[in-house]
Amino acid sequence: MPTKQPVICVVGLGYVGLPLAAAFGRTGWTTLGFDINTERIRTLKAGEDWTRELSSEQLNSTKVEYSADPAIIGKADTVIIAVPTPVDDANNPDLTPVYSASRTVGKHMSKGTVVIYEATVYPGVTEEECVPILEKESGLKCGPDFTVGYSPERINPGDKEHTVDKIVKVVAGQDAATTDRVAMIYEKIITAGVHRAANIKVAELAKALENTQRDINIALMNEIARFCDRLGIRTKDVLEAAGTKWNFLKFSPGLVGGHCIGVDPYYLVHKAKMLGMHTEVISAGRKMNDTMTTFIDRQISHAMAQEKISPVGAKVLVLGATFKENVPDTRNAKVHDLIRKLADAGCIVSVQDPELTKKQIEELGFHYGTMTDGPYDCVIAAVPHRSYKEKLTELDFVKALKKPGLFYDLKSMWDEAKFKKAGVRYLAL
């Protein structure tokens, strides 16, 4: 193992790469950050992070050399690839960002480099698909000339408690020496410690499993929510009762979007097909969660009909357009599908989100509106942003609604009794 300090280059400075680069930048090691987005590099140099994962103070407290010039990669002996791995319109893995990053790294890496992948992939991608790209572009041979490792990201956007340094890091290398080096590198910044996986494929599958497990548990809650709807009882009441048992897992129903939970299971489904295997449980969970917007749309439409509110021309306000609470991330946000379904039915839909500007909402293709632009036939609390609970009361919603009117509480944040007392129809998932 080299005794000199490593020179780190993080490729991809989004939700995963930036916190990682900032953490290494505080160690005293030479830390470089590369991203193909020149505007991203400009704002980072100015001390601004549009993901809001890091404050200006945090950015200014670390030392990272940012660049949109891939030549900077050649200065490093340790390259960490932290790019997104989405799915396409058919829910097949889209490894374009990983392949592209591998080509860029291969063109600029030097002999002796360790390349570590953080992107979520299906087992085999690092060694069977990325290594050949690195070899082709670099003219080097994996093993004698460079090595690869894998250490899956565990960033939870918007979570200021479980930051990168406080989450146990899974690490693996193509051989024992590489595993030791990868572990040494991350141990420098991870106070929670590292876990050495048996090999790279184990680490790749472990990462995909983490989010697949959450997906399946949420799918179960979504099925229970449908069950409760048929029974005419509140899902929240059932979960509170079941949750009194010490080993009951406290998941809740909802829309599963974003770039992890709603995506990673498809990577396992794809790999299973390559192996001639059909995934029963994983596929069922994905189907359940992917059809929740249709179920919620039907819930709302049925309730509006009961209140004699015609969808054609009905004025609707949707609160929340991000994929989860307290983040500005709109990637794969399933609430967008709900908004479009309501609009297709003839509703006049307005959207507001405290994490997004009016311009950003309009760029998503939606009409911007606020609570004071009512009265509305229906208000939908779709994303449980902290500021909604802090700033809005049941009375605020009542004032924003016509009578008859409907308030839909997707995450059961509000007091049903107060709406009933005010003569407003309350409905929750």
C-alpha positions in Angstrom: 0.0 0.0 0.0 1.4 3.4 -1.0 2.6 5.5 1.9 2.0 8.9 0.2 -1.2 10.7 0.6 -3.7 9.9 -2.1 -4.9 12.6 -4.6 -8.7 12.2 -4.9 -10.8 13.2 -7.8 -14.6 12.9 -7.5 -16.3 12.6 -10.9 -19.9 13.9 -10.7 -20.7 16.6 -8.2 -24.4 16.1 -7.5 -26.2 14.9 -4.4 -23.7 12.2 -3.8 -20.4 13.5 -5.2 -20.4 17.0 -3.7 -20.7 15.9 0.0 -18.1 13.3 -0.7 -15.7 15.7 -2.3 -16.3 18.2 0.5 -15.5 15.6 3.2 -12.2 14.7 1.5 -11.4 18.3 1.1 -11.4 18.7 4.9 -8.8 16.0 5.4 -5.8 17.9 4.0 -5.6 15.5 1.1 -5.5 17.1 -2.4 -9.1 16.9 -3.5 -10.4 17.6 -7.0 -14.0 17.7 -8.3 -15.0 17.2 -11.9 -18.4 17.7 -13.4 -19.5 18.1 -17.1 -22.0 20.9 -16.1 -20.1 24.2 -16.4 -22.8 26.1 -14.5 -22.5 23.6 -11.6 -18.8 24.3 -11.4 -19.3 28.0 -11.6 -21.8 28.0 -8.7 -19.7 25.7 -6.6 -16.7 28.0 -7.0 -19.0 30.8 -5.9 -19.9 28.9 -2.7 -23.4 27.9 -3.9 -24.9 24.4 -3.9 -28.3 24.2 -5.7 -29.0 20.8 -4.1 -28.9 22.5 -0.7 -27.1 19.5 0.8 -24.2 21.9 1.8 -24.4 25.4 3.0 -22.1 28.2 1.8 -20.3 28.0 5.1 -19.7 24.2 4.6 -18.5 24.8 1.1 -16.1 27.5 2.2 -14.7 25.4 5.0 -13.4 22.7 2.6 -10.7 22.8 0.0 -11.7 21.3 -3.4 -10.4 22.3 -6.8 -13.5 22.3 -9.1 -13.2 22.0 -12.8 -15.3 21.1 -15.9 -12.1 20.2 -17.7 -11.6 16.4 -17.7 -7.8 16.8 -17.8 -8.0 17.4 -14.0 -8.7 13.7 -13.6 -5.1 13.0 -14.7 -3.8 14.7 -11.5 -5.4 12.0 -9.3 -4.3 8.5 -8.3 -7.8 7.8 -6.8 -10.8 8.5 -8.9 -14.3 8.1 -7.5 -17.2 8.0 -10.0 -20.4 9.3 -8.5 -22.9 9.7 -11.3 -26.6 8.9 -11.4 -28.0 5.6 -12.7 -31.6 6.1 -13.8 -34.0 4.0 -15.8 -35.5 4.7 -19.2 -39.1 5.1 -20.2 -39.5 1.3 -20.2 -37.9 1.0 -16.7 -34.7 -0.6 -18.1 -31.4 0.5 -16.5 -29.9 3.5 -18.2 -26.1 3.2 -17.6 -25.3 5.9 -20.1 -23.9 8.2 -17.3 -21.7 5.5 -15.9 -20.4 4.4 -19.3 -19.7 8.1 -20.3 -17.9 8.8 -17.0 -15.9 5.6 -17.5 -14.8 6.7 -21.0 -13.8 10.1 -19.7 -11.8 8.7 -16.8 -10.2 6.1 -19.1 -9.0 8.8 -21.4 -7.3 10.8 -18.6 -6.2 8.3 -16.0 -2.6 7.2 -15.5 -0.9 4.0 -14.5 -1.4 3.0 -10.9 -4.9 4.7 -10.5 -7.6 3.2 -8.4 -11.1 3.8 -9.8 -13.9 3.5 -7.3 -17.5 3.4 -8.4 -20.3 4.7 -6.1 -23.2 4.5 -8.6 -25.9 2.0 -7.9 -25.8 -0.8 -10.5 -26.7 -4.4 -10.9 -24.1 -7.0 -9.9 -21.4 -7.3 -12.6 -21.5 -3.8 -14.0 -18.2 -2.6 -12.4 -16.0 -5.5 -13.5 -17.8 -6.8 -16.6 -19.0 -3.6 -18.2 -16.9 -0.6 -16.9 -13.5 -2.2 -16.7 -13.4 -3.0 -20.5 -14.3 0.7 -21.1 -11.5 1.9 -18.9 -9.0 -0.5 -20.5 -10.0 0.5 -24.0 -9.9 4.3 -23.4 -6.7 4.2 -21.3 -4.7 1.5 -23.2 -3.9 0.1 -19.7 -4.7 -3.3 -18.3 -6.8 -3.8 -15.2 -4.7 -5.6 -12.6 -1.1 -4.8 -13.4 -1.8 -1.2 -14.5 -4.8 0.0 -12.5 -7.5 -1.5 -10.2 -11.1 -0.9 -9.5 -13.2 -0.9 -6.4 -16.9 -0.3 -5.4 -18.3 1.6 -2.5 -22.1 2.3 -2.9 -23.4 5.7 -1.9 -25.9 5.9 1.0 -26.7 9.6 0.7 -30.3 10.5 1.9 -31.1 13.8 0.3 -32.4 16.4 2.8 -31.2 14.4 5.8 -29.0 16.6 7.9 -28.5 14.0 10.6 -27.3 11.0 8.6 -24.6 12.8 6.7 -21.9 11.0 4.6 -19.5 10.8 7.5 -22.0 9.2 9.8 -23.1 6.3 7.6 -21.3 3.0 7.6 -19.5 2.6 4.2 -19.5 -0.7 2.3 -16.3 -1.2 0.4 -14.9 -3.8 -1.9 -12.0 -4.1 -4.3 -11.1 -6.5 -7.1 -8.4 -8.0 -4.8 -7.4 -7.8 -1.2 -4.8 -5.0 -1.7 -7.4 -2.8 -3.5 -9.9 -3.5 -0.8 -7.4 -2.4 1.8 -6.7 0.8 -0.2 -10.4 1.6 -0.7 -11.1 1.0 3.0 -8.1 3.2 4.0 -9.4 6.0 1.8 -12.9 6.0 3.2 -11.8 5.5 6.8 -10.3 8.9 6.6 -13.7 10.6 6.4 -16.2 8.0 7.7 -16.5 8.2 11.5 -19.1 5.4 11.4 -16.6 3.0 10.0 -16.4 0.8 6.9 -17.7 -2.7 6.1 -15.5 -4.9 3.8 -17.8 -6.8 1.5 -16.5 -10.2 0.2 -16.2 -8.9 -3.3 -17.5 -6.2 -5.7 -20.6 -8.2 -6.8 -21.6 -8.6 -3.2 -21.3 -4.9 -2.6 -23.2 -4.1 -5.8 -26.1 -6.4 -4.9 -26.1 -5.2 -1.2 -26.7 -1.6 -2.4 -29.5 -2.5 -4.7 -31.1 -4.6 -2.0 -31.1 -1.8 0.5 -33.5 0.3 -1.5 -35.4 -2.7 -2.9 -36.3 -3.7 0.7 -37.7 -0.3 1.4 -39.6 -0.4 -1.9 -41.3 -3.7 -0.9 -42.1 -2.6 2.6 -43.7 0.6 1.2 -45.6 -1.5 -1.3 -47.1 -3.5 1.5 -48.3 -0.3 3.2 -49.7 0.9 -0.1 -51.7 -2.3 -0.4 -52.9 -1.9 3.1 -54.0 1.6 2.3 -56.1 0.3 -0.5 -57.5 -2.3 1.8 -58.4 0.4 4.4 -60.1 2.5 1.6 -62.4 -0.4 0.8 -63.1 -0.9 4.5 -63.8 2.7 5.1 -61.2 3.0 7.9 -58.1 5.2 8.2 -54.7 3.7 7.3 -53.1 5.9 9.9 -55.2 4.4 12.7 -54.3 0.9 11.6 -50.6 1.7 11.5 -50.7 3.4 14.9 -52.3 0.3 16.4 -50.0 -2.2 14.7 -47.0 0.0 15.6 -47.4 -0.6 19.3 -45.8 -4.0 18.8 -42.0 -3.7 19.5 -40.9 -5.4 16.2 -43.4 -3.8 13.8 -41.5 -1.9 11.0 -42.8 1.6 10.8 -43.3 2.3 7.1 -46.0 4.4 5.7 -47.9 4.4 2.3 -47.2 7.0 -0.3 -45.8 7.9 -3.7 -42.4 6.2 -4.4 -40.3 8.3 -6.7 -36.9 9.8 -6.7 -33.7 8.4 -8.0 -33.2 5.4 -5.6 -36.2 3.5 -4.2 -38.3 3.9 -7.3 -35.3 3.0 -9.6 -32.9 0.5 -8.0 -35.3 -2.5 -7.9 -35.5 -2.3 -11.7 -31.8 -2.9 -11.9 -32.3 -6.2 -10.0 -35.2 -7.1 -12.2 -33.0 -6.5 -15.3 -30.1 -8.6 -14.0 -32.5 -11.4 -13.0 -33.8 -11.5 -16.6 -30.2 -11.8 -17.8 -29.8 -14.8 -15.6 -33.1 -16.4 -16.8 -34.8 -15.7 -13.5 -38.2 -14.0 -12.9 -38.4 -11.8 -9.8 -41.8 -12.4 -8.1 -41.7 -10.2 -5.0 -39.5 -7.4 -6.4 -41.7 -7.0 -9.5 -44.9 -7.1 -7.5 -43.7 -4.4 -5.2 -42.7 -2.2 -8.1 -46.1 -2.7 -9.8 -47.9 -1.8 -6.6 -45.9 1.4 -6.1 -46.0 2.5 -9.7 -49.8 2.3 -9.8 -50.4 4.4 -6.7 -50.9 7.7 -8.6 -53.8 6.0 -10.4 -55.3 4.8 -7.1 -55.0 8.3 -5.5 -56.4 10.0 -8.6 -59.5 7.6 -8.3 -59.8 8.3 -4.6 -59.9 12.1 -5.3 -62.2 11.8 -8.2 -64.7 9.6 -6.3 -64.7 12.0 -3.3 -65.3 15.0 -5.6 -68.2 13.2 -7.2 -69.7 12.5 -3.8 -69.4 16.2 -3.0 -71.0 17.0 -6.4 -67.8 18.7 -7.6 -67.4 18.4 -11.4 -63.8 17.8 -12.4 -64.3 19.9 -15.5 -63.3 23.4 -14.4 -62.7 22.3 -10.8 -60.0 24.5 -9.2 -57.3 22.3 -7.6 -54.2 23.3 -5.6 -51.4 20.7 -5.3 -48.9 21.4 -2.5 -45.6 19.8 -3.2 -43.8 19.0 -6.5 -40.6 17.3 -5.3 -40.1 13.6 -5.0 -39.8 13.8 -1.1 -40.1 16.3 1.7 -37.6 19.1 2.4 -35.5 18.8 -0.8 -35.6 20.7 -4.1 -35.1 17.4 -6.1 -37.9 16.8 -8.6 -36.4 13.7 -10.4 -39.0 11.0 -10.9 -41.5 12.7 -8.7 -44.7 10.7 -8.9 -46.8 13.6 -7.8 -46.2 15.0 -11.4 -48.2 12.0 -12.7 -51.1 12.8 -10.3 -51.1 16.5 -11.4 -51.3 15.4 -15.1 -54.1 13.0 -14.4 -56.2 15.7 -12.7 -55.5 18.1 -15.6 -56.5 15.4 -18.1 -59.8 15.1 -16.3 -60.5 18.8 -16.8 -59.3 20.2 -13.5 -57.6 23.6 -13.4 -54.5 22.6 -11.4 -52.1 25.0 -9.7 -48.9 23.9 -7.9 -46.9 25.3 -5.1 -43.8 24.1 -3.4 -41.6 25.9 -0.8 -38.5 24.2 -2.1 -39.1 25.5 -5.6 -39.4 28.9 -7.2 -42.3 29.9 -9.4 -40.0 29.7 -12.4 -39.0 26.1 -11.5 -42.6 25.0 -11.2 -43.4 26.6 -14.5 -40.4 24.9 -16.1 -41.9 21.6 -15.0 -44.9 22.5 -17.2 -47.3 23.4 -14.3 -49.2 26.5 -13.4 -48.0 28.2 -10.3 -50.6 29.1 -7.6 -50.8 29.7 -3.9 -53.2 29.3 -1.0 -54.4 32.9 -1.4 -55.3 32.3 -5.1 -58.4 30.3 -4.1 -61.0 29.5 -3.2 -60.3 26.0 -4.5 -62.6 23.0 -4.9 -59.8 20.7 -3.8 -56.5 21.2 -2.0 -54.1 18.3 -2.1 -51.3 18.2 0.5 -49.0 15.9 -1.6 -45.5 16.4 -0.2 -45.0 16.7 3.6 -42.6 19.6 3.6 -41.6 20.8 7.1 -42.6 24.3 6.3 -46.2 23.3 5.5 -46.7 21.9 9.0 -44.9 24.8 10.6 -46.8 27.6 8.7 -50.2 26.2 7.8 -53.1 25.1 10.0 -56.3 23.3 9.3 -58.1 26.6 9.4 -55.8 28.0 6.6 -56.9 25.1 4.4 -60.6 25.6 5.3 -60.3 29.3 4.3 -58.7 28.3 1.0 -61.6 25.9 0.1 -65.0 26.4 -1.3 -68.0 24.7 0.3 -68.4 21.9 -0.6 -64.7 21.4 -0.8 -62.2 18.5 -0.5 -58.9 18.4 1.4 -56.7 15.4 0.5 -54.0 14.6 3.0 -51.6 12.2 1.2 -49.3 11.7 4.3 -51.9 12.1 7.0 -50.3 15.2 8.5 -53.5 17.0 9.6 -56.3 16.6 12.1 -59.4 15.2 10.3 -61.7 16.3 13.2 -61.0 20.0 12.6 -62.0 19.7 8.9 -65.2 17.8 9.8 -66.1 20.5 12.3 -65.6 23.2 9.6 -67.8 21.2 7.2 -65.0 20.3 4.8 -64.6 16.8 3.4 -61.3 15.3 4.5 -59.6 12.3 2.8 -56.3 10.6 3.4 -54.3 7.8 1.8 
